[in-house]
C-alpha cells in the first residue's frame, strides 16, 4: 500500500481528499479571476484619467496677427437667426458667407476675403454675416469648434475666435480638441466660467440647426464655401457657387454701384427690397458672374445689437 500524506488523516476517504483539492483549485481560480478583473479596472481608470488630463492640458492655440484687435471699432450684432454680423444693420449691401470649420477650402476662402470685406464694412458699404455650418469635411470635432465660436460670440469675440479656429486647421486631427478650444478662449481673455456655461446649454446647437436648414434650403447650394449678396446666391453661368475672392469682391462692388445708379435713375421707397434691386441691376452686366435668386433666404433680418454677455462656453466634443 502507498503511503498517505502526513497531513491527511489515516481514516479519511479518498473521495473527501479529492473534493478538498477540487475546492482549493476553484478558490485559486476565483482569486486569479478577481485579480485579473481588478487589474483591468485599474488600467481603465488610469487610461481615462490620462485621457482627461491629456484632453484638457494647455496646448498651443495661436491667433493670426491682429485677430484680437481688428474688430474693435466695428459694430457687431446678430441676425434674428443668431448668425454673427459685422457692420451697420442698414448697410446698402448685405454679404453672407456660408462656411464650415472642417472644410479646408473654407479657410483659404475666408482668409482671402476677410481683410477687403472688413474695409468695406468700415466704410459702411456692406455688412457681413457668417452662416455657421458643420459636417462638410473630415476634421474631428469641427462642430465643437463652431459651438465654441458661438459661445465666444456671447462675449463679443466671435470673429477673432473664428480666425483662430481656421488657423488651427494646421494641427490636423488635433485642431479642435477641448484643450485647444479652451486655450483659444484664454488667449482672447474670455470669461472661462461663462464660456463653460454656454457649452452646457442648447443655444449654440439651435443656431447651428437653423444654419444647416438655411443652407439646405438654398437652390444651387451643395457645400461651403459660398456667398450671398443681398440674399442672392452668387453663382457662375453654370449655376455653381463662385468661390474666387476676386470675383466675389467684383460682384460686391458691382452690387453697390448698381444700387447707387438705380437710386439716381428712379428714387425708390425705403421699404423697397435691396435684394430685388441688386438682382435686376446685376442682370444687366453681361460680363458679371450670374446672381440667381434662391427661393427662401432671409438671413440677416434686423435685430438689436447684443451686449457683450458674460456667458459663453467651454466647447465640448461635438454631439
Secondary structure, DSSP 8 states (H G I E B T S, - for coil): -----TTS-TT--HHHHHHHHHHHHHHHHHHHHHHHHHHHHHHHHHHHHHHHHHHHS-------TTTTTTTTTS-EEE-TT--EEES-TT-SEEEEEEEETT-HHHHHHHHHHHHHHHHHHHTTSEEEEEEEE--SS--TTHHHHHHHHHHHHTTT-HHHHHHHHHHGGGGGGGTT-HHHHHHHHHHTT--HHHHHHHHTSSHHHHHHHHHHHHHHTSTT--SS-EEEETTEEEB-TTS-B---HHHHHHHHHHHHHHHHHHHHHS---TTS-HHHHHHHHHHT-TTS--EEE-SS-------------S------S--
